[in-house]
């Protein structure tokens, strides 16, 4: 069984009406990091996941979830 991390970052960012650039600046990473994260090509560190959760004012487990694939 393969485990991966799925996230709601892109969906939440769009709902909030913020840009990738704004989110990146708000959490201290590059826009390219946000793009990779939204595409599922990057798993954030715990520190970055917590910063993103703080940015959206949501618990980290509402944004990042473990996905199990066979």
C-alpha positions as CSV (number, residue, x, y, z in Angstrom):
1,X,0.0,0.0,0.0
2,X,1.3,3.4,-1.0
3,X,0.8,6.4,1.3
4,X,1.0,10.0,0.1
5,X,-0.1,13.4,1.4
6,X,-3.0,15.1,-0.3
7,X,-3.8,18.8,0.4
8,X,-6.5,21.4,0.0
9,X,-4.1,24.4,-0.4
10,X,-5.1,25.4,-3.9
11,X,-8.8,25.1,-3.1
12,X,-8.5,27.1,0.1
13,X,-6.4,29.7,-1.6
14,X,-8.9,30.2,-4.3
15,X,-11.8,30.3,-1.9
16,X,-9.9,33.0,0.1
17,X,-9.3,35.0,-3.0
18,X,-5.5,35.1,-2.5
19,X,-2.8,34.6,-5.1
20,X,0.0,32.0,-5.0
21,X,2.4,34.9,-4.6
22,X,0.6,36.3,-1.6
23,X,0.4,32.8,0.1
24,X,4.1,32.2,-0.7
25,X,5.1,35.6,0.9
26,X,2.8,34.9,3.9
27,X,4.5,31.6,4.7
28,X,8.1,32.5,3.6
29,X,8.5,30.3,0.5
30,X,8.7,30.9,-3.2
31,X,5.7,30.9,-5.5
32,X,7.3,27.8,-7.2
33,X,7.0,25.9,-3.9
34,X,3.3,26.8,-3.7
35,X,2.8,25.7,-7.3
36,X,4.5,22.3,-6.6
37,X,2.5,21.9,-3.4
38,X,-0.8,22.6,-5.1
39,X,0.0,20.1,-7.9
40,X,0.9,17.4,-5.3
41,X,4.5,17.4,-6.4
42,X,5.9,18.5,-3.0
43,X,5.3,17.4,0.5
44,X,5.8,20.3,3.0
45,X,7.9,20.1,6.1
46,X,6.0,20.1,9.4
47,X,7.1,23.7,9.9
48,X,5.7,24.8,6.5
49,X,2.5,22.8,7.0
50,X,1.9,24.6,10.3
51,X,2.7,28.0,8.7
52,X,0.1,27.3,6.0
53,X,-2.4,26.2,8.6
54,X,-1.8,29.4,10.4
55,X,-2.2,31.4,7.3
56,X,-5.6,29.9,6.6
57,X,-6.5,29.9,10.3
58,X,-7.4,26.2,10.2
59,X,-6.1,23.0,11.9
60,X,-3.3,21.4,9.8
61,X,-5.3,18.1,9.6
62,X,-8.1,20.0,7.7
63,X,-5.6,21.0,5.0
64,X,-3.3,18.0,4.8
65,X,-4.5,14.4,4.7
66,X,-2.9,11.0,4.3
67,X,-4.1,9.2,1.1
68,X,-3.8,5.4,0.9
69,X,-3.4,3.9,-2.5
70,X,-3.0,0.2,-3.5
